[in-house]
């Protein structure tokens, strides 16, 4: 599972001219599910997302998690994170999980984050989404459950 995390001061997701998710302080998590991912990958990613200490404490040091900062998470499916452009210029997405495998794991990421006490808002799996965000810092972190060491 690959995830791009961005610390945001605000973010929103629009589908078909309707805002389906909107937050203030928090994280945007762009989540891609690999064809070989399991529940173990979900648990690792959910723990990382909720535990990352990337929010400033009163001294301005990155010491607080999203929960500590009172923030929320917008989780957006993003299979293009598995786009392979090593050969040619058109990405291949063969490593990305098909929807029947990806949707349950995507949903589980959302529920695992929420189960850790952090409010979760979702994009719409498979939809054309307009994602607006203000990256605070900027702070952007790449997570990959296949690169544990």
N, CA, C and O atoms as a GROMACS GRO file, in nm:
protein
  596
    1UNK      N    1   0.086  -0.116   0.000
    1UNK     CA    2   0.000   0.000   0.000
    1UNK      C    3   0.090   0.123   0.000
    1UNK      O    4   0.186   0.133   0.078
    2UNK      N    5   0.058   0.214  -0.088
    2UNK     CA    6   0.130   0.342  -0.093
    2UNK      C    7   0.035   0.453  -0.053
    2UNK      O    8  -0.081   0.455  -0.093
    3UNK      N    9   0.089   0.545   0.026
    3UNK     CA   10   0.007   0.657   0.072
    3UNK      C   11   0.092   0.783   0.069
    3UNK      O   12   0.206   0.784   0.117
    4UNK      N   13   0.037   0.888   0.013
    4UNK     CA   14   0.097   1.021   0.022
    4UNK      C   15   0.015   1.097   0.125
    4UNK      O   16  -0.106   1.113   0.111
    5UNK      N   17   0.084   1.143   0.229
    5UNK     CA   18   0.022   1.218   0.338
    5UNK      C   19   0.060   1.365   0.322
    5UNK      O   20   0.178   1.398   0.305
    6UNK      N   21  -0.039   1.451   0.329
    6UNK     CA   22  -0.011   1.594   0.330
    6UNK      C   23  -0.079   1.656   0.452
    6UNK      O   24  -0.199   1.638   0.475
    7UNK      N   25   0.000   1.730   0.528
    7UNK     CA   26  -0.057   1.805   0.641
    7UNK      C   27  -0.123   1.929   0.582
    7UNK      O   28  -0.062   2.003   0.504
    8UNK      N   29  -0.249   1.952   0.620
    8UNK     CA   30  -0.325   2.060   0.558
    8UNK      C   31  -0.387   2.151   0.663
    8UNK      O   32  -0.417   2.109   0.775
    9UNK      N   33  -0.407   2.277   0.624
    9UNK     CA   34  -0.484   2.368   0.707
    9UNK      C   35  -0.632   2.360   0.669
    9UNK      O   36  -0.719   2.395   0.749
   10UNK      N   37  -0.659   2.314   0.545
   10UNK     CA   38  -0.795   2.284   0.502
   10UNK      C   39  -0.789   2.202   0.374
   10UNK      O   40  -0.690   2.206   0.300
   11UNK      N   41  -0.898   2.126   0.351
   11UNK     CA   42  -0.906   2.044   0.230
   11UNK      C   43  -1.052   2.012   0.202
   11UNK      O   44  -1.136   2.010   0.292
   12UNK      N   45  -1.080   1.986   0.074
   12UNK     CA   46  -1.215   1.946   0.036
   12UNK      C   47  -1.210   1.857  -0.087
   12UNK      O   48  -1.113   1.860  -0.164
   13UNK      N   49  -1.315   1.778  -0.104
   13UNK     CA   50  -1.329   1.690  -0.220
   13UNK      C   51  -1.466   1.716  -0.282
   13UNK      O   52  -1.567   1.718  -0.213
   14UNK      N   53  -1.467   1.738  -0.412
   14UNK     CA   54  -1.590   1.763  -0.486
   14UNK      C   55  -1.607   1.658  -0.594
   14UNK      O   56  -1.512   1.625  -0.666
   15UNK      N   57  -1.729   1.603  -0.604
   15UNK     CA   58  -1.766   1.508  -0.710
   15UNK      C   59  -1.895   1.558  -0.773
   15UNK      O   60  -1.993   1.585  -0.702
   16UNK      N   61  -1.896   1.570  -0.904
   16UNK     CA   62  -2.015   1.617  -0.976
   16UNK      C   63  -2.070   1.746  -0.917
   16UNK      O   64  -2.190   1.758  -0.893
   17UNK      N   65  -1.983   1.842  -0.895
   17UNK     CA   66  -2.018   1.975  -0.842
   17UNK      C   67  -2.077   1.973  -0.702
   17UNK      O   68  -2.137   2.071  -0.659
   18UNK      N   69  -2.059   1.862  -0.629
   18UNK     CA   70  -2.107   1.854  -0.491
   18UNK      C   71  -1.989   1.826  -0.399
   18UNK      O   72  -1.913   1.732  -0.421
   19UNK      N   73  -1.973   1.908  -0.295
   19UNK     CA   74  -1.868   1.887  -0.196
   19UNK      C   75  -1.907   1.767  -0.110
   19UNK      O   76  -2.009   1.770  -0.042
   20UNK      N   77  -1.824   1.662  -0.114
   20UNK     CA   78  -1.856   1.542  -0.037
   20UNK      C   79  -1.770   1.527   0.087
   20UNK      O   80  -1.798   1.444   0.173
   21UNK      N   81  -1.666   1.608   0.098
   21UNK     CA   82  -1.580   1.604   0.217
   21UNK      C   83  -1.513   1.739   0.233
   21UNK      O   84  -1.472   1.802   0.135
   22UNK      N   85  -1.501   1.783   0.358
   22UNK     CA   86  -1.437   1.910   0.386
   22UNK      C   87  -1.384   1.909   0.528
   22UNK      O   88  -1.455   1.873   0.622
   23UNK      N   89  -1.258   1.948   0.545
   23UNK     CA   90  -1.199   1.955   0.678
   23UNK      C   91  -1.120   2.084   0.694
   23UNK      O   92  -1.087   2.152   0.597
   24UNK      N   93  -1.090   2.116   0.820
   24UNK     CA   94  -0.995   2.221   0.851
   24UNK      C   95  -0.860   2.154   0.872
   24UNK      O   96  -0.812   2.082   0.785
   25UNK      N   97  -0.800   2.178   0.986
   25UNK     CA   98  -0.670   2.120   1.020
   25UNK      C   99  -0.674   1.968   1.013
   25UNK      O  100  -0.766   1.904   1.064
   26UNK      N  101  -0.573   1.910   0.951
   26UNK     CA  102  -0.566   1.764   0.946
   26UNK      C  103  -0.474   1.712   0.839
   26UNK      O  104  -0.373   1.774   0.806
   27UNK      N  105  -0.511   1.597   0.784
   27UNK     CA  106  -0.430   1.529   0.684
   27UNK      C  107  -0.515   1.493   0.564
   27UNK      O  108  -0.634   1.462   0.577
   28UNK      N  109  -0.454   1.497   0.447
   28UNK     CA  110  -0.510   1.435   0.328
   28UNK      C  111  -0.424   1.312   0.303
   28UNK      O  112  -0.301   1.322   0.294
   29UNK      N  113  -0.489   1.197   0.290
   29UNK     CA  114  -0.419   1.071   0.264
   29UNK      C  115  -0.463   1.017   0.129
   29UNK      O  116  -0.577   0.973   0.112
   30UNK      N  117  -0.372   1.021   0.032
   30UNK     CA  118  -0.397   0.963  -0.099
   30UNK      C  119  -0.351   0.818  -0.091
   30UNK      O  120  -0.232   0.791  -0.074
   31UNK      N  121  -0.444   0.723  -0.104
   31UNK     CA  122  -0.419   0.582  -0.075
   31UNK      C  123  -0.428   0.497  -0.201
   31UNK      O  124  -0.529   0.500  -0.272
   32UNK      N  125  -0.322   0.422  -0.228
   32UNK     CA  126  -0.321   0.326  -0.339
   32UNK      C  127  -0.303   0.186  -0.283
   32UNK      O  128  -0.215   0.162  -0.200
   33UNK      N  129  -0.387   0.094  -0.327
   33UNK     CA  130  -0.380  -0.045  -0.282
   33UNK      C  131  -0.308  -0.128  -0.387
   33UNK      O  132  -0.344  -0.124  -0.505
   34UNK      N  133  -0.208  -0.202  -0.344
   34UNK     CA  134  -0.131  -0.292  -0.431
   34UNK      C  135  -0.206  -0.424  -0.446
   34UNK      O  136  -0.281  -0.464  -0.357
   35UNK      N  137  -0.187  -0.490  -0.557
   35UNK     CA  138  -0.256  -0.616  -0.584
   35UNK      C  139  -0.229  -0.721  -0.477
   35UNK      O  140  -0.313  -0.809  -0.454
   36UNK      N  141  -0.115  -0.715  -0.411
   36UNK     CA  142  -0.081  -0.814  -0.309
   36UNK      C  143  -0.106  -0.771  -0.166
   36UNK      O  144  -0.067  -0.842  -0.073
   37UNK      N  145  -0.170  -0.657  -0.146
   37UNK     CA  146  -0.191  -0.606  -0.010
   37UNK      C  147  -0.291  -0.691   0.068
   37UNK      O  148  -0.381  -0.754   0.013
   38UNK      N  149  -0.270  -0.690   0.201
   38UNK     CA  150  -0.354  -0.766   0.294
   38UNK      C  151  -0.396  -0.675   0.409
   38UNK      O  152  -0.362  -0.557   0.412
   39UNK      N  153  -0.469  -0.732   0.503
   39UNK     CA  154  -0.511  -0.659   0.623
   39UNK      C  155  -0.388  -0.610   0.700
   39UNK      O  156  -0.393  -0.504   0.764
   40UNK      N  157  -0.279  -0.684   0.696
   40UNK     CA  158  -0.155  -0.640   0.762
   40UNK      C  159  -0.106  -0.508   0.708
   40UNK      O  160  -0.060  -0.423   0.785
   41UNK      N  161  -0.115  -0.488   0.578
   41UNK     CA  162  -0.075  -0.360   0.517
   41UNK      C  163  -0.166  -0.248   0.566
   41UNK      O  164  -0.120  -0.138   0.594
   42UNK      N  165  -0.295  -0.277   0.575
   42UNK     CA  166  -0.393  -0.179   0.623
   42UNK      C  167  -0.359  -0.135   0.765
   42UNK      O  168  -0.356  -0.016   0.794
   43UNK      N  169  -0.334  -0.230   0.853
   43UNK     CA  170  -0.306  -0.197   0.992
   43UNK      C  171  -0.179  -0.114   1.005
   43UNK      O  172  -0.174  -0.019   1.083
   44UNK      N  173  -0.076  -0.150   0.929
   44UNK     CA  174   0.050  -0.074   0.931
   44UNK      C  175   0.024   0.071   0.887
   44UNK      O  176   0.068   0.165   0.953
   45UNK      N  177  -0.047   0.087   0.776
   45UNK     CA  178  -0.072   0.220   0.722
   45UNK      C  179  -0.160   0.303   0.816
   45UNK      O  180  -0.132   0.420   0.840
   46UNK      N  181  -0.265   0.243   0.870
   46UNK     CA  182  -0.354   0.317   0.962
   46UNK      C  183  -0.278   0.363   1.086
   46UNK      O  184  -0.298   0.475   1.134
   47UNK      N  185  -0.192   0.277   1.138
   47UNK     CA  186  -0.111   0.314   1.255
   47UNK      C  187  -0.017   0.429   1.222
   47UNK      O  188  -0.001   0.521   1.302
   48UNK      N  189   0.045   0.422   1.105
   48UNK     CA  190   0.137   0.530   1.065
   48UNK      C  191   0.062   0.662   1.047
   48UNK      O  192   0.106   0.766   1.096
   49UNK      N  193  -0.050   0.657   0.976
   49UNK     CA  194  -0.126   0.781   0.951
   49UNK      C  195  -0.167   0.847   1.082
   49UNK      O  196  -0.150   0.968   1.099
   50UNK      N  197  -0.219   0.770   1.174
   50UNK     CA  198  -0.267   0.828   1.300
   50UNK      C  199  -0.155   0.860   1.397
   50UNK      O  200  -0.172   0.944   1.485
   51UNK      N  201  -0.041   0.796   1.382
   51UNK     CA  202   0.068   0.816   1.476
   51UNK      C  203   0.176   0.913   1.433
   51UNK      O  204   0.258   0.954   1.515
   52UNK      N  205   0.177   0.952   1.305
   52UNK     CA  206   0.281   1.044   1.258
   52UNK      C  207   0.280   1.172   1.339
   52UNK      O  208   0.177   1.238   1.352
   53UNK      N  209   0.394   1.206   1.393
   53UNK     CA  210   0.406   1.328   1.474
   53UNK      C  211   0.456   1.440   1.383
   53UNK      O  212   0.575   1.473   1.381
   54UNK      N  213   0.362   1.498   1.307
   54UNK     CA  214   0.400   1.600   1.209
   54UNK      C  215   0.326   1.732   1.228
   54UNK      O  216   0.328   1.819   1.141
   55UNK      N  217   0.261   1.746   1.344
   55UNK     CA  218   0.195   1.872   1.377
   55UNK      C  219   0.276   1.944   1.484
   55UNK      O  220   0.336   1.879   1.570
   56UNK      N  221   0.279   2.076   1.481
   56UNK     CA  222   0.362   2.150   1.575
   56UNK      C  223   0.306   2.150   1.718
   56UNK      O  224   0.186   2.161   1.740
   57UNK      N  225   0.398   2.135   1.813
   57UNK     CA  226   0.362   2.150   1.954
   57UNK      C  227   0.369   2.299   1.988
   57UNK      O  228   0.397   2.380   1.900
   58UNK      N  229   0.344   2.337   2.114
   58UNK     CA  230   0.348   2.480   2.149
   58UNK      C  231   0.484   2.547   2.123
   58UNK      O  232   0.491   2.669   2.110
   59UNK      N  233   0.592   2.466   2.115
   59UNK     CA  234   0.723   2.523   2.085
   59UNK      C  235   0.754   2.525   1.936
   59UNK      O  236   0.863   2.566   1.896
   60UNK      N  237   0.658   2.482   1.853
   60UNK     CA  238   0.678   2.485   1.709
   60UNK      C  239   0.749   2.363   1.652
   60UNK      O  240   0.778   2.359   1.533
   61UNK      N  241   0.777   2.264   1.736
   61UNK     CA  242   0.844   2.142   1.689
   61UNK      C  243   0.739   2.041   1.647
   61UNK      O  244   0.631   2.033   1.706
   62UNK      N  245   0.771   1.962   1.543
   62UNK     CA  246   0.678   1.858   1.498
   62UNK      C  247   0.679   1.745   1.600
   62UNK      O  248   0.766   1.658   1.597
   63UNK      N  249   0.582   1.748   1.689
   63UNK     CA  250   0.574   1.652   1.799
   63UNK      C  251   0.436   1.592   1.818
   63UNK      O  252   0.420   1.498   1.896
   64UNK      N  253   0.335   1.645   1.748
   64UNK     CA  254   0.198   1.602   1.773
   64UNK      C  255   0.143   1.521   1.656
   64UNK      O  256   0.176   1.546   1.540
   65UNK      N  257   0.059   1.424   1.689
   65UNK     CA  258  -0.011   1.347   1.586
   65UNK      C  259  -0.137   1.423   1.544
   65UNK      O  260  -0.171   1.525   1.604
   66UNK      N  261  -0.205   1.374   1.442
   66UNK     CA  262  -0.329   1.437   1.398
   66UNK      C  263  -0.432   1.434   1.510
   66UNK      O  264  -0.508   1.530   1.527
   67UNK      N  265  -0.436   1.326   1.587
   67UNK     CA  266  -0.530   1.319   1.700
   67UNK      C  267  -0.494   1.421   1.807
   67UNK      O  268  -0.581   1.489   1.861
   68UNK      N  269  -0.363   1.431   1.839
   68UNK     CA  270  -0.318   1.529   1.939
   68UNK      C  271  -0.353   1.671   1.898
   68UNK      O  272  -0.384   1.756   1.982
   69UNK      N  273  -0.349   1.697   1.766
   69UNK     CA  274  -0.376   1.831   1.714
   69UNK      C  275  -0.525   1.857   1.695
   69UNK      O  276  -0.565   1.967   1.659
   70UNK      N  277  -0.608   1.755   1.721
   70UNK     CA  278  -0.752   1.770   1.705
   70UNK      C  279  -0.795   1.776   1.560
   70UNK      O  280  -0.898   1.835   1.526
   71UNK      N  281  -0.716   1.713   1.473
   71UNK     CA  282  -0.746   1.718   1.330
   71UNK      C  283  -0.826   1.600   1.280
   71UNK      O  284  -0.861   1.509   1.355
   72UNK      N  285  -0.855   1.605   1.152
   72UNK     CA  286  -0.930   1.501   1.080
   72UNK      C  287  -0.845   1.451   0.964
   72UNK      O  288  -0.740   1.508   0.933
   73UNK      N  289  -0.892   1.344   0.899
   73UNK     CA  290  -0.823   1.289   0.783
   73UNK      C  291  -0.922   1.273   0.668
   73UNK      O  292  -1.032   1.220   0.686
   74UNK      N  293  -0.883   1.321   0.551
   74UNK     CA  294  -0.957   1.293   0.429
   74UNK      C  295  -0.882   1.182   0.358
   74UNK      O  296  -0.764   1.198   0.325
   75UNK      N  297  -0.949   1.069   0.335
   75UNK     CA  298  -0.888   0.953   0.269
   75UNK      C  299  -0.942   0.945   0.127
   75UNK      O  300  -1.063   0.939   0.105
   76UNK      N  301  -0.850   0.944   0.030
   76UNK     CA  302  -0.887   0.946  -0.111
   76UNK      C  303  -0.818   0.830  -0.182
   76UNK      O  304  -0.697   0.812  -0.170
   77UNK      N  305  -0.895   0.751  -0.255
   77UNK     CA  306  -0.837   0.642  -0.333
   77UNK      C  307  -0.757   0.702  -0.448
   77UNK      O  308  -0.801   0.796  -0.513
   78UNK      N  309  -0.637   0.646  -0.472
   78UNK     CA  310  -0.545   0.707  -0.568
   78UNK      C  311  -0.460   0.598  -0.634
   78UNK      O  312  -0.339   0.591  -0.611
   79UNK      N  313  -0.522   0.513  -0.717
   79UNK     CA  314  -0.450   0.401  -0.778
   79UNK      C  315  -0.331   0.447  -0.862
   79UNK      O  316  -0.239   0.369  -0.886
   80UNK      N  317  -0.332   0.572  -0.907
   80UNK     CA  318  -0.223   0.620  -0.993
   80UNK      C  319  -0.088   0.626  -0.921
   80UNK      O  320   0.015   0.644  -0.986
   81UNK      N  321  -0.088   0.612  -0.789
   81UNK     CA  322   0.041   0.604  -0.717
   81UNK      C  323   0.119   0.480  -0.757
   81UNK      O  324   0.240   0.472  -0.732
   82UNK      N  325   0.052   0.382  -0.818
   82UNK     CA  326   0.122   0.264  -0.870
   82UNK      C  327   0.147   0.274  -1.020
   82UNK      O  328   0.173   0.173  -1.084
   83UNK      N  329   0.140   0.393  -1.075
   83UNK     CA  330   0.172   0.412  -1.216
   83UNK      C  331   0.319   0.387  -1.241
   83UNK      O  332   0.405   0.450  -1.180
   84UNK      N  333   0.348   0.295  -1.331
   84UNK     CA  334   0.487   0.258  -1.364
   84UNK      C  335   0.521   0.320  -1.499
   84UNK      O  336   0.460   0.286  -1.601
   85UNK      N  337   0.618   0.410  -1.500
   85UNK     CA  338   0.658   0.478  -1.624
   85UNK      C  339   0.802   0.446  -1.662
   85UNK      O  340   0.866   0.522  -1.734
   86UNK      N  341   0.853   0.334  -1.613
   86UNK     CA  342   0.991   0.297  -1.647
   86UNK      C  343   1.007   0.271  -1.796
   86UNK      O  344   1.113   0.296  -1.852
   87UNK      N  345   0.904   0.220  -1.860
   87UNK     CA  346   0.909   0.193  -2.003
   87UNK      C  347   0.806   0.282  -2.072
   87UNK      O  348   0.686   0.268  -2.050
   88UNK      N  349   0.852   0.369  -2.153
   88UNK     CA  350   0.761   0.456  -2.226
   88UNK      C  351   0.711   0.572  -2.143
   88UNK      O  352   0.765   0.602  -2.036
   89UNK      N  353   0.608   0.637  -2.194
   89UNK     CA  354   0.557   0.757  -2.129
   89UNK      C  355   0.413   0.743  -2.081
   89UNK      O  356   0.361   0.830  -2.013
   90UNK      N  357   0.350   0.633  -2.118
   90UNK     CA  358   0.215   0.608  -2.069
   90UNK      C  359   0.223   0.514  -1.951
   90UNK      O  360   0.277   0.405  -1.963
   91UNK      N  361   0.169   0.555  -1.835
   91UNK     CA  362   0.182   0.472  -1.714
   91UNK      C  363   0.110   0.337  -1.728
   91UNK      O  364   0.004   0.326  -1.791
   92UNK      N  365   0.170   0.237  -1.669
   92UNK     CA  366   0.107   0.106  -1.655
   92UNK      C  367   0.063   0.094  -1.510
   92UNK      O  368   0.136   0.131  -1.419
   93UNK      N  369  -0.056   0.041  -1.489
   93UNK     CA  370  -0.111   0.031  -1.354
   93UNK      C  371  -0.130  -0.115  -1.312
   93UNK      O  372  -0.219  -0.145  -1.232
   94UNK      N  373  -0.047  -0.205  -1.366
   94UNK     CA  374  -0.066  -0.347  -1.339
   94UNK      C  375  -0.042  -0.384  -1.193
   94UNK      O  376  -0.094  -0.486  -1.147
   95UNK      N  377   0.033  -0.304  -1.118
   95UNK     CA  378   0.056  -0.335  -0.977
   95UNK      C  379  -0.059  -0.290  -0.887
   95UNK      O  380  -0.071  -0.337  -0.774
   96UNK      N  381  -0.143  -0.201  -0.936
   96UNK     CA  382  -0.257  -0.154  -0.857
   96UNK      C  383  -0.361  -0.265  -0.847
   96UNK      O  384  -0.384  -0.339  -0.942
   97UNK      N  385  -0.422  -0.275  -0.731
   97UNK     CA  386  -0.524  -0.377  -0.708
   97UNK      C  387  -0.650  -0.344  -0.788
   97UNK      O  388  -0.687  -0.227  -0.800
   98UNK      N  389  -0.717  -0.446  -0.842
   98UNK     CA  390  -0.847  -0.422  -0.906
   98UNK      C  391  -0.949  -0.382  -0.800
   98UNK      O  392  -0.930  -0.412  -0.682
   99UNK      N  393  -1.057  -0.315  -0.840
   99UNK     CA  394  -1.155  -0.265  -0.743
   99UNK      C  395  -1.208  -0.370  -0.645
   99UNK      O  396  -1.228  -0.338  -0.528
  100UNK      N  397  -1.232  -0.494  -0.689
  100UNK     CA  398  -1.288  -0.593  -0.598
  100UNK      C  399  -1.193  -0.627  -0.483
  100UNK      O  400  -1.238  -0.671  -0.377
  101UNK      N  401  -1.064  -0.606  -0.503
  101UNK     CA  402  -0.965  -0.626  -0.396
  101UNK      C  403  -0.939  -0.495  -0.322
  101UNK      O  404  -0.923  -0.494  -0.200
  102UNK      N  405  -0.935  -0.383  -0.397
  102UNK     CA  406  -0.896  -0.254  -0.340
  102UNK      C  407  -1.004  -0.191  -0.252
  102UNK      O  408  -0.973  -0.135  -0.147
  103UNK      N  409  -1.130  -0.201  -0.293
  103UNK     CA  410  -1.236  -0.132  -0.218
  103UNK      C  411  -1.245  -0.179  -0.073
  103UNK      O  412  -1.250  -0.095   0.017
  104UNK      N  413  -1.248  -0.310  -0.046
  104UNK     CA  414  -1.256  -0.351   0.095
  104UNK      C  415  -1.136  -0.304   0.178
  104UNK      O  416  -1.152  -0.271   0.296
  105UNK      N  417  -1.017  -0.302   0.119
  105UNK     CA  418  -0.899  -0.257   0.194
  105UNK      C  419  -0.901  -0.106   0.213
  105UNK      O  420  -0.862  -0.057   0.319
  106UNK      N  421  -0.945  -0.033   0.113
  106UNK     CA  422  -0.961   0.113   0.126
  106UNK      C  423  -1.061   0.145   0.238
  106UNK      O  424  -1.034   0.230   0.324
  107UNK      N  425  -1.175   0.076   0.238
  107UNK     CA  426  -1.275   0.097   0.342
  107UNK      C  427  -1.219   0.061   0.480
  107UNK      O  428  -1.250   0.127   0.580
  108UNK      N  429  -1.138  -0.043   0.484
  108UNK     CA  430  -1.080  -0.085   0.612
  108UNK      C  431  -0.980   0.019   0.663
  108UNK      O  432  -0.972   0.043   0.783
  109UNK      N  433  -0.902   0.080   0.574
  109UNK     CA  434  -0.811   0.188   0.615
  109UNK      C  435  -0.893   0.297   0.684
  109UNK      O  436  -0.855   0.345   0.790
  110UNK      N  437  -1.003   0.336   0.622
  110UNK     CA  438  -1.089   0.441   0.680
  110UNK      C  439  -1.140   0.401   0.817
  110UNK      O  440  -1.134   0.480   0.911
  111UNK      N  441  -1.190   0.279   0.830
  111UNK     CA  442  -1.245   0.236   0.959
  111UNK      C  443  -1.137   0.219   1.065
  111UNK      O  444  -1.161   0.246   1.182
  112UNK      N  445  -1.018   0.176   1.025
  112UNK     CA  446  -0.906   0.162   1.121
  112UNK      C  447  -0.863   0.299   1.174
  112UNK      O  448  -0.834   0.313   1.293
  113UNK      N  449  -0.858   0.398   1.087
  113UNK     CA  450  -0.821   0.533   1.131
  113UNK      C  451  -0.928   0.586   1.227
  113UNK      O  452  -0.897   0.639   1.333
  114UNK      N  453  -1.054   0.570   1.188
  114UNK     CA  454  -1.164   0.616   1.273
  114UNK      C  455  -1.164   0.542   1.406
  114UNK      O  456  -1.192   0.600   1.511
  115UNK      N  457  -1.132   0.413   1.404
  115UNK     CA  458  -1.125   0.333   1.526
  115UNK      C  459  -1.015   0.379   1.621
  115UNK      O  460  -1.018   0.346   1.739
  116UNK      N  461  -0.920   0.454   1.569
  116UNK     CA  462  -0.814   0.510   1.652
  116UNK      C  463  -0.849   0.651   1.700
  116UNK      O  464  -0.762   0.723   1.749
  117UNK      N  465  -0.975   0.689   1.684
  117UNK     CA  466  -1.023   0.814   1.741
  117UNK      C  467  -1.006   0.938   1.654
  117UNK      O  468  -1.019   1.050   1.704
  118UNK      N  469  -0.978   0.920   1.526
  118UNK     CA  470  -0.959   1.035   1.437
  118UNK      C  471  -1.075   1.040   1.339
  118UNK      O  472  -1.103   0.941   1.271
  119UNK      N  473  -1.144   1.154   1.329
  119UNK     CA  474  -1.253   1.166   1.233
  119UNK      C  475  -1.203   1.146   1.089
  119UNK      O  476  -1.098   1.198   1.051
  120UNK      N  477  -1.280   1.070   1.011
  120UNK     CA  478  -1.242   1.038   0.873
  120UNK      C  479  -1.350   1.086   0.778
  120UNK      O  480  -1.470   1.066   0.801
  121UNK      N  481  -1.306   1.148   0.671
  121UNK     CA  482  -1.392   1.188   0.561
  121UNK      C  483  -1.335   1.120   0.437
  121UNK      O  484  -1.214   1.100   0.427
  122UNK      N  485  -1.422   1.084   0.343
  122UNK     CA  486  -1.378   1.003   0.230
  122UNK      C  487  -1.402   1.071   0.097
  122UNK      O  488  -1.497   1.147   0.078
  123UNK      N  489  -1.313   1.039   0.005
  123UNK     CA  490  -1.343   1.067  -0.134
  123UNK      C  491  -1.439   0.959  -0.181
  123UNK      O  492  -1.488   0.880  -0.100
  124UNK      N  493  -1.466   0.955  -0.310
  124UNK     CA  494  -1.554   0.853  -0.366
  124UNK      C  495  -1.471   0.761  -0.454
  124UNK      O  496  -1.418   0.802  -0.557
  125UNK      N  497  -1.460   0.635  -0.413
  125UNK     CA  498  -1.376   0.539  -0.484
  125UNK      C  499  -1.417   0.534  -0.630
  125UNK      O  500  -1.534   0.515  -0.662
  126UNK      N  501  -1.319   0.550  -0.720
  126UNK     CA  502  -1.341   0.536  -0.863
  126UNK      C  503  -1.401   0.658  -0.932
  126UNK      O  504  -1.413   0.659  -1.054
  127UNK      N  505  -1.439   0.759  -0.856
  127UNK     CA  506  -1.500   0.878  -0.915
  127UNK      C  507  -1.393   0.976  -0.961
  127UNK      O  508  -1.279   0.973  -0.914
  128UNK      N  509  -1.431   1.064  -1.053
  128UNK     CA  510  -1.347   1.178  -1.089
  128UNK      C  511  -1.368   1.282  -0.980
  128UNK      O  512  -1.478   1.335  -0.964
  129UNK      N  513  -1.264   1.310  -0.905
  129UNK     CA  514  -1.274   1.400  -0.790
  129UNK      C  515  -1.190   1.526  -0.813
  129UNK      O  516  -1.084   1.521  -0.875
  130UNK      N  517  -1.239   1.636  -0.762
  130UNK     CA  518  -1.160   1.758  -0.754
  130UNK      C  519  -1.118   1.771  -0.609
  130UNK      O  520  -1.202   1.787  -0.520
  131UNK      N  521  -0.988   1.766  -0.586
  131UNK     CA  522  -0.935   1.771  -0.451
  131UNK      C  523  -0.865   1.906  -0.434
  131UNK      O  524  -0.772   1.939  -0.507
  132UNK      N  525  -0.912   1.982  -0.338
  132UNK     CA  526  -0.849   2.110  -0.306
  132UNK      C  527  -0.788   2.099  -0.168
  132UNK      O  528  -0.850   2.046  -0.076
  133UNK      N  529  -0.666   2.149  -0.154
  133UNK     CA  530  -0.603   2.147  -0.023
  133UNK      C  531  -0.502   2.259  -0.011
  133UNK      O  532  -0.446   2.307  -0.110
  134UNK      N  533  -0.480   2.298   0.112
  134UNK     CA  534  -0.374   2.392   0.144
  134UNK      C  535  -0.274   2.314   0.227
  134UNK      O  536  -0.298   2.286   0.344
  135UNK      N  537  -0.161   2.280   0.165
  135UNK     CA  538  -0.056   2.203   0.231
  135UNK      C  539   0.012   2.295   0.331
  135UNK      O  540   0.068   2.398   0.293
  136UNK      N  541   0.007   2.259   0.456
  136UNK     CA  542   0.057   2.341   0.566
  136UNK      C  543   0.201   2.303   0.596
  136UNK      O  544   0.228   2.193   0.645
  137UNK      N  545   0.292   2.391   0.566
  137UNK     CA  546   0.433   2.366   0.596
  137UNK      C  547   0.526   2.407   0.483
  137UNK      O  548   0.601   2.503   0.502
  138UNK      N  549   0.526   2.345   0.369
  138UNK     CA  550   0.451   2.224   0.334
  138UNK      C  551   0.510   2.100   0.402
  138UNK      O  552   0.632   2.089   0.421
  139UNK      N  553   0.422   2.009   0.437
  139UNK     CA  554   0.463   1.880   0.493
  139UNK      C  555   0.398   1.771   0.408
  139UNK      O  556   0.275   1.761   0.400
  140UNK      N  557   0.481   1.689   0.345
  140UNK     CA  558   0.435   1.577   0.263
  140UNK      C  559   0.520   1.456   0.296
  140UNK      O  560   0.643   1.463   0.294
  141UNK      N  561   0.455   1.344   0.327
  141UNK     CA  562   0.524   1.221   0.367
  141UNK      C  563   0.476   1.107   0.277
  141UNK      O  564   0.356   1.096   0.249
  142UNK      N  565   0.567   1.024   0.232
  142UNK     CA  566   0.533   0.907   0.153
  142UNK      C  567   0.545   0.783   0.240
  142UNK      O  568   0.649   0.759   0.302
  143UNK      N  569   0.438   0.703   0.246
  143UNK     CA  570   0.437   0.576   0.318
  143UNK      C  571   0.424   0.463   0.218
  143UNK      O  572   0.353   0.475   0.119
  144UNK      N  573   0.493   0.352   0.243
  144UNK     CA  574   0.483   0.234   0.158
  144UNK      C  575   0.495   0.111   0.246
  144UNK      O  576   0.601   0.085   0.301
  145UNK      N  577   0.387   0.036   0.258
  145UNK     CA  578   0.387  -0.081   0.346
  145UNK      C  579   0.475  -0.192   0.293
  145UNK      O  580   0.505  -0.287   0.366
  146UNK      N  581   0.518  -0.185   0.168
  146UNK     CA  582   0.605  -0.288   0.112
  146UNK      C  583   0.752  -0.258   0.139
  146UNK      O  584   0.838  -0.340   0.107
  147UNK      N  585   0.781  -0.143   0.196
  147UNK     CA  586   0.918  -0.104   0.228
  147UNK      C  587   0.930  -0.085   0.379
  147UNK      O  588   0.961   0.024   0.426
  148UNK      N  589   0.906  -0.190   0.451
  148UNK     CA  590   0.905  -0.180   0.598
  148UNK      C  591   1.044  -0.161   0.657
  148UNK      O  592   1.056  -0.113   0.770
  149UNK      N  593   1.148  -0.198   0.585
  149UNK     CA  594   1.283  -0.188   0.642
  149UNK      C  595   1.373  -0.109   0.550
  149UNK      O  596   1.491  -0.090   0.580
   0.00000   0.00000   0.00000
